[in-house]
């Protein structure tokens, strides 16, 4: 117990200095940021690089969960990126005091409110951590999100902020993916859902902007988290790493 606590302290100190913890000391750190302007707490988990960065400063990804999933339930992807030298910040967008989705009412306005709140959360998290931990690459941030988290990520990436350079969505269905050469886009799609009209770029737009759309065979929307099949999680991690590390659009295995 003492060893684990010391491990987290050592890693936190290294994070504050902007350096990657070595593989033996890789760990996560729980923090709660306070957005005073909105009177909102934002719990986050910082997952430190488990390997030295191939180039400094270390790359950063902000991860947003799907509605109903915990923000820490994407360890399969977080740990894969940590091993590749990435800092991953998992953001909690749904507090216990927030209104739950009422499926007996029109969900459109409810989801719009959640998306707007999530976009504001991502802005605040990025701004806060770029000041407190300046040693990471906050000028080229990647956004990753599943379902509603993907919608939040897509909308944040569509704001035109030049520090958002890549977005990865796991079967988002309502937030339109960016149509710009300034933001590289990967979207991993499920086989049991359909995105709303206008969410996905058409074939011409995909070619024009280099959008990568991949559909793993048999992938189900609700399986794209830690509780999903091992084969699907491995495929998602492999495709995402190829896109982020090799800048490649890799077909589903």
C-alpha positions as CSV (number, residue, x, y, z in Angstrom):
1,X,0.0,0.0,0.0
2,X,2.8,2.4,0.9
3,X,4.7,1.4,-2.3
4,X,1.7,2.1,-4.4
5,X,1.1,5.5,-2.9
6,X,4.8,6.4,-3.4
7,X,4.6,5.3,-7.0
8,X,1.8,7.7,-7.6
9,X,3.7,10.6,-5.9
10,X,6.8,9.9,-7.9
11,X,4.8,9.8,-11.2
12,X,2.9,13.0,-10.2
13,X,6.2,14.8,-9.6
14,X,7.5,13.7,-13.0
15,X,4.3,14.8,-14.6
16,X,4.6,18.3,-13.1
17,X,8.1,18.6,-14.5
18,X,6.8,17.6,-17.9
19,X,8.7,14.4,-18.1
20,X,7.6,10.8,-18.9
21,X,7.8,8.3,-16.1
22,X,9.9,5.3,-17.0
23,X,8.1,2.0,-17.7
24,X,8.7,0.7,-14.1
25,X,7.0,3.8,-12.6
26,X,4.2,4.3,-15.0
27,X,1.0,5.1,-13.1
28,X,-2.2,7.1,-13.1
29,X,-3.2,10.1,-11.1
30,X,-6.7,11.2,-10.1
31,X,-7.4,14.9,-9.9
32,X,-10.5,17.1,-9.8
33,X,-10.3,20.4,-11.6
34,X,-12.6,23.2,-10.5
35,X,-14.1,25.4,-13.2
36,X,-15.1,28.4,-11.1
37,X,-16.8,30.3,-14.0
38,X,-19.2,27.4,-14.4
39,X,-19.2,26.3,-10.8
40,X,-18.4,22.8,-12.0
41,X,-16.0,20.1,-10.8
42,X,-14.3,18.0,-13.5
43,X,-12.8,14.7,-12.3
44,X,-10.0,13.5,-14.5
45,X,-7.5,10.6,-14.6
46,X,-4.0,11.3,-15.8
47,X,-2.4,8.2,-17.2
48,X,1.3,8.7,-17.6
49,X,3.5,7.5,-20.5
50,X,4.9,4.0,-19.7
51,X,7.7,4.4,-22.2
52,X,10.1,7.3,-23.1
53,X,8.7,9.7,-25.7
54,X,10.1,9.2,-29.2
55,X,10.3,12.9,-29.5
56,X,9.8,15.8,-27.0
57,X,7.4,17.0,-25.8
58,X,5.3,13.9,-25.2
59,X,2.0,13.8,-27.1
60,X,-1.4,14.2,-25.3
61,X,-4.8,12.7,-25.8
62,X,-8.0,13.7,-24.0
63,X,-10.5,10.8,-23.8
64,X,-14.2,11.1,-23.3
65,X,-16.4,8.1,-22.5
66,X,-19.8,7.1,-23.9
67,X,-22.9,7.9,-22.0
68,X,-23.5,5.4,-19.2
69,X,-19.9,4.2,-19.2
70,X,-17.3,5.3,-16.6
71,X,-14.6,7.6,-17.7
72,X,-12.0,5.0,-16.5
73,X,-13.5,2.1,-18.5
74,X,-11.3,2.5,-21.6
75,X,-8.1,1.1,-20.1
76,X,-7.5,-1.1,-23.1
77,X,-6.9,2.0,-25.2
78,X,-5.3,4.2,-22.5
79,X,-2.7,1.6,-21.7
80,X,-1.9,1.0,-25.4
81,X,-1.2,4.7,-25.9
82,X,0.7,4.9,-22.6
83,X,3.0,2.1,-23.9
84,X,3.6,4.2,-27.1
85,X,4.7,7.2,-25.0
86,X,1.4,9.1,-24.7
87,X,-0.1,11.0,-21.8
88,X,-3.8,10.2,-21.7
89,X,-6.3,12.4,-19.8
90,X,-9.7,10.7,-19.2
91,X,-12.4,13.3,-18.5
92,X,-15.5,12.7,-16.5
93,X,-18.4,14.5,-18.2
94,X,-21.3,13.0,-16.2
95,X,-21.4,13.9,-12.5
96,X,-23.9,12.2,-10.1
97,X,-25.7,15.5,-9.8
98,X,-26.2,15.9,-13.5
99,X,-29.6,15.2,-15.0
100,X,-29.8,11.7,-16.5
101,X,-31.0,11.0,-20.0
102,X,-34.8,10.7,-20.1
103,X,-35.6,8.4,-23.0
104,X,-39.3,9.0,-22.5
105,X,-38.7,12.6,-23.8
106,X,-37.0,13.9,-26.9
107,X,-33.4,13.0,-26.4
108,X,-32.1,15.5,-29.0
109,X,-32.1,18.6,-26.7
110,X,-30.8,16.6,-23.8
111,X,-27.9,15.3,-25.7
112,X,-27.2,18.7,-27.1
113,X,-26.9,20.1,-23.6
114,X,-24.5,17.2,-22.7
115,X,-22.4,17.9,-25.7
116,X,-22.1,21.6,-25.0
117,X,-21.1,20.8,-21.4
118,X,-18.6,18.3,-22.5
119,X,-17.0,20.6,-25.0
120,X,-16.6,23.3,-22.3
121,X,-15.1,20.6,-20.0
122,X,-12.5,19.7,-22.7
123,X,-11.6,23.3,-23.2
124,X,-11.1,23.9,-19.5
125,X,-9.1,20.7,-19.0
126,X,-6.7,21.5,-21.8
127,X,-6.3,25.1,-20.7
128,X,-5.7,24.1,-17.1
129,X,-3.3,21.3,-17.7
130,X,-1.3,23.2,-20.3
131,X,-0.5,25.7,-17.6
132,X,0.1,23.3,-14.7
133,X,2.0,20.7,-16.8
134,X,3.7,22.6,-19.7
135,X,6.1,19.9,-20.6
136,X,3.6,18.0,-22.7
137,X,2.5,18.8,-26.2
138,X,-0.6,21.0,-25.7
139,X,-0.1,22.5,-29.2
140,X,-1.1,19.3,-30.9
141,X,-3.8,17.6,-28.9
142,X,-5.7,14.5,-29.9
143,X,-9.3,14.0,-28.9
144,X,-10.7,10.5,-28.5
145,X,-14.3,9.6,-27.6
146,X,-16.8,6.8,-27.7
147,X,-20.5,7.5,-28.6
148,X,-21.5,10.7,-26.8
149,X,-17.8,11.2,-26.0
150,X,-17.1,11.0,-29.7
151,X,-19.8,13.6,-30.4
152,X,-18.2,15.8,-27.8
153,X,-14.8,15.3,-29.3
154,X,-16.0,16.0,-32.8
155,X,-17.7,19.2,-31.8
156,X,-14.7,20.4,-29.9
157,X,-12.5,19.6,-32.9
158,X,-14.9,21.5,-35.2
159,X,-14.4,24.8,-33.3
160,X,-11.4,25.7,-35.3
161,X,-8.9,25.7,-32.4
162,X,-5.5,25.1,-34.0
163,X,-4.2,23.2,-31.0
164,X,-6.7,20.4,-31.8
165,X,-5.0,18.4,-34.6
166,X,-6.5,14.9,-34.5
167,X,-9.7,13.3,-33.4
168,X,-10.6,9.6,-33.0
169,X,-14.2,8.6,-32.5
170,X,-15.6,5.2,-31.6
171,X,-19.0,5.1,-33.4
172,X,-20.2,8.6,-32.6
173,X,-23.6,9.2,-34.2
174,X,-24.6,12.8,-33.8
175,X,-21.6,15.2,-33.7
176,X,-20.5,16.0,-37.3
177,X,-16.9,15.0,-38.0
178,X,-14.6,17.9,-39.0
179,X,-14.3,18.6,-42.7
180,X,-10.9,20.3,-42.8
181,X,-7.3,19.4,-43.6
182,X,-6.2,21.0,-40.3
183,X,-7.7,18.1,-38.2
184,X,-6.9,14.5,-39.1
185,X,-9.9,12.2,-38.4
186,X,-10.2,8.5,-37.6
187,X,-13.7,7.1,-37.0
188,X,-14.1,3.4,-36.0
189,X,-17.7,2.4,-36.8
190,X,-20.0,-0.3,-35.4
191,X,-22.0,-2.7,-37.5
192,X,-25.2,-2.3,-35.5
193,X,-25.8,1.4,-35.6
194,X,-26.3,4.2,-38.1
195,X,-25.0,7.8,-37.8
196,X,-27.3,10.7,-38.3
197,X,-27.2,12.3,-41.7
198,X,-24.2,14.6,-42.1
199,X,-22.2,13.1,-39.3
200,X,-19.8,11.1,-41.5
201,X,-18.0,12.7,-44.5
202,X,-19.1,11.3,-47.9
203,X,-16.6,9.5,-50.1
204,X,-15.5,12.7,-51.9
205,X,-15.0,14.5,-48.5
206,X,-13.1,11.5,-47.1
207,X,-10.7,11.6,-50.1
208,X,-10.4,15.4,-50.0
209,X,-9.6,15.6,-46.3
210,X,-7.9,12.2,-45.7
211,X,-10.6,11.0,-43.3
212,X,-10.1,7.5,-42.1
213,X,-13.3,5.4,-41.7
214,X,-12.9,1.8,-40.5
215,X,-15.5,-0.7,-39.6
216,X,-14.2,-3.8,-37.8
217,X,-16.4,-6.9,-38.8
218,X,-19.1,-7.5,-36.3
219,X,-18.2,-4.6,-34.1
220,X,-21.1,-3.5,-31.8
221,X,-21.6,0.0,-30.5
222,X,-22.0,-1.0,-26.8
223,X,-18.9,-3.2,-26.9
224,X,-16.4,-0.5,-27.6
225,X,-15.1,-0.2,-24.0
226,X,-13.3,-2.4,-21.4
227,X,-16.2,-4.8,-21.1
228,X,-16.2,-5.6,-24.9
229,X,-14.7,-8.7,-26.6
230,X,-10.9,-9.0,-26.5
231,X,-10.8,-9.2,-30.3
232,X,-12.6,-5.9,-30.8
233,X,-10.5,-4.1,-28.2
234,X,-7.3,-5.4,-29.8
235,X,-8.6,-4.2,-33.2
236,X,-9.5,-0.7,-31.9
237,X,-6.2,-0.3,-30.2
238,X,-4.3,-1.5,-33.3
239,X,-6.2,0.8,-35.7
240,X,-5.8,3.8,-33.3
241,X,-2.1,3.3,-32.8
242,X,-1.5,3.0,-36.5
243,X,-3.4,6.3,-37.1
244,X,-1.7,8.2,-34.2
245,X,1.8,6.8,-34.3
246,X,2.3,5.9,-37.9
247,X,-0.2,8.4,-39.5
248,X,-1.7,5.4,-41.3
249,X,-5.3,4.5,-42.1
250,X,-5.2,0.8,-41.3
251,X,-7.9,-1.6,-42.4
252,X,-9.7,-3.6,-39.7
253,X,-7.9,-6.9,-39.0
